[in-house]
Amino acid sequence: MVIYLLFFFVYFCNMGNVIVLLYDYFKLNGLKHFIRSMLIPLFLSATAFFILRYGGVSVLKKVLTFMGTSSNILGILLGFLIAVLALLVSSNNENINRTKKTPIEVTSLGKEKSLFDLLVADITWTTFCTAFGLLLSLIALLFDYKTIFSSYAIVLVLVMVLTYCICQTIEVALHLYLVLKAKQD
């Protein structure tokens, strides 16, 4: 059932657009950046595993509480990211206009990319990951958590997705701050 829901999500996201987004994100940022940005989520996921496994807490109660909380947090992040993307694209700020003209020496899909393209790709990637994480947390509510393994697995995946989205949102906010507050030449 989960596989069908994931295929449904990808199908309606127009797979061609998702592939272009993935290509642009990894072309502009590189695999090294992605791996570095996954270190904190992997560490926190491992920490959550040890707390659940050896902490003596009621696993089922914590899993259900965490799933609801993660859905709320991801929903708030998604709303924030969509608002930031809309403001960025529609803004007429002089610094943002300058980023549109600043090349970053990367060519993707036959076009030389600018600093603005990098910023938009980062925000769009983070928005996509947050939406995907929200979908995962909603799908997780459909599972029956009678086994400890399924409880651990879903919490570990949600912790990793949630912390990755939070870290990416912080990175995007910092990049946007630096662009908006840049001194003019």
For each residue, the residues with C-beta under 8 A, 3 or more apart:
1: 4 5 142
2: 5 6 139 142
3: 6 7
4: 1 7 8
5: 1 2 8 9 135 139
6: 2 3 9 10 135 139
7: 3 4 10 11
8: 4 5 11 12
9: 5 6 12 13 132 135
10: 6 7 13 15 18
11: 7 8 15
12: 8 9
13: 9 10 17 18 128
14: 17 18
15: 10 11 18 19
16: 19 20
17: 13 14 20 21
18: 10 13 14 15 21 22 128
19: 15 16 22 23
20: 16 17 23 24 109
21: 17 18 24 25 121 124 125 128
22: 18 19 25 26
23: 19 20 26 27 108 109
24: 20 21 27 28 108 109 113 117 121
25: 21 22 28 29 121 122 124 125
26: 22 23 29 30 31 34
27: 23 24 30 106 108 113
28: 24 25 104 106 108 113 117 118 121 122
29: 25 26 33 34 118 121 122
30: 26 27 33 34
31: 26 34 35
32: 35 36
33: 29 30 36 37
34: 26 29 30 31 37 38
35: 31 32 38 39
36: 32 33 39
37: 33 34 40 41 164 167 168 171
38: 34 35 41 42 160 164
39: 35 36 42 43
40: 37 43 44 163 164 167
41: 37 38 44 45 159 160 161 162 163 164 167
42: 38 39 45 46 160
43: 39 40 46 47
44: 40 41 47 48 159 160 163
45: 41 42 48 49 156 157 159 160 163
46: 42 43 49 50
47: 43 44 50 51
48: 44 45 51 52 155 156 159
49: 45 46 52 53 152 155 156
50: 46 47 53 54 55
51: 47 48 54 55 57
52: 48 49 55 57 59 62 151 152 155
53: 49 50 152
54: 50 51
55: 50 51 52
56:
57: 51 52 61 62
58: 61 62
59: 52 62 63 148 151 152
60: 63 64 145 151
61: 57 58 64 65
62: 52 57 58 59 65 66 155
63: 59 60 66 67 145 151 154 155
64: 60 61 67 68 145
65: 61 62 68 69
66: 62 63 69 70 155 158 159
67: 63 64 70 71 137 140 141 154 158
68: 64 65 71 72
69: 65 66 72 73
70: 66 67 73 74 133 137 158 161 162
71: 67 68 74 75 134 137 138 141
72: 68 69 75 76
73: 69 70 76 77 162 166
74: 70 71 77 78 130 133 134 137 161 162 165
75: 71 72 78 79 134
76: 72 73 79 80
77: 73 74 80 81 130 165 166 169
78: 74 75 81 82 127 130 131 134
79: 75 76 82 83
80: 76 77 83 84 169
81: 77 78 84 85 123 126 127 130 169 172
82: 78 79 85 86 127
83: 79 80 86 87
84: 80 81 87 88 123 172 173 176
85: 81 82 88 89 120 123 124 127
86: 82 83 89 90
87: 83 84 90 91
88: 84 85 91 96 119 120 123 176
89: 85 86 120
90: 86 87
91: 87 88 96
92: 96 97
93: 96 97 180
94: 97 98 184
95: 98 99 179 180 181 182 184
96: 88 91 92 93 99 100 116 179 180
97: 92 93 94 100 101
98: 94 95 101 102 182 184
99: 95 96 102 114 115 116 119 179
100: 96 97 114 115 116
101: 97 98 114
102: 98 99 114 115 116
103: 112 113 114 115
104: 28 113 114 115 117 118
105: 112
106: 27 28 112 113 118
107: 110 111 112 113
108: 23 24 27 28 111 113 117
109: 20 23 24
110: 107
111: 107 108
112: 103 105 106 107
113: 24 27 28 103 104 106 107 108 117 118
114: 99 100 101 102 103 104 117 118
115: 99 100 102 103 104 118 119 179
116: 96 99 100 102 119 120
117: 24 28 104 108 113 114 120 121
118: 28 29 104 106 113 114 115 121 122
119: 88 99 115 116 122 123 172 175 176 179
120: 85 88 89 116 117 123 124
121: 21 24 25 28 29 117 118 124 125
122: 25 28 29 118 119 125 126 168 171 172 175
123: 81 84 85 88 119 120 126 127 172 176
124: 21 25 85 120 121 127 128
125: 21 25 121 122 128 129 168
126: 81 122 123 129 130 165 168 169 171 172
127: 78 81 82 85 123 124 130 131
128: 13 18 21 124 125 131 132
129: 125 126 132 133 161 164 165 168
130: 74 77 78 81 126 127 133 134 165 169
131: 78 127 128 134 135
132: 9 128 129 135 136 161
133: 70 74 129 130 136 137 158 161 162 164 165
134: 71 74 75 78 130 131 137 138
135: 5 6 9 131 132 138 139
136: 132 133 139 140 157 158 161
137: 67 70 71 74 133 134 140 141 158 161
138: 71 134 135 141
139: 2 5 6 135 136 142 143
140: 67 136 137 143 154 158
141: 67 71 137 138
142: 1 2 139
143: 139 140 150 154
144: 150
145: 60 63 64 150 151 154
146: 150
147: 150 151
148: 59 151 152
149: 152 153
150: 143 144 145 146 147 153 154
151: 52 59 60 63 145 147 148 154 155
152: 49 52 53 59 148 149 155 156
153: 149 150 156 157
154: 63 67 140 143 145 150 151 157 158
155: 48 49 52 62 63 66 151 152 158 159
156: 45 48 49 152 153 159 160
157: 45 136 153 154 160 161
158: 66 67 70 133 136 137 140 154 155 161 162
159: 41 44 45 48 66 155 156 162 163
160: 38 41 42 44 45 156 157 163 164
161: 41 70 74 129 132 133 136 137 157 158 164 165
162: 41 70 73 74 133 158 159 165 166
163: 40 41 44 45 159 160 166 167
164: 37 38 40 41 129 133 160 161 167 168
165: 74 77 126 129 130 133 161 162 168 169
166: 73 77 162 163 169 170
167: 37 40 41 163 164 170 171
168: 37 122 125 126 129 164 165 171 172
169: 77 80 81 126 130 165 166 172 173
170: 166 167 173 174
171: 37 122 126 167 168 174 175
172: 81 84 119 122 123 126 168 169 175 176
173: 84 169 170 176 177
174: 170 171 177 178
175: 119 122 171 172 178 179
176: 84 88 119 123 172 173 179 180
177: 173 174 180 181
178: 174 175 181 182
179: 95 96 99 115 119 175 176 182
180: 93 95 96 176 177
181: 95 177 178
182: 95 98 178 179
183:
184: 94 95 98
185:
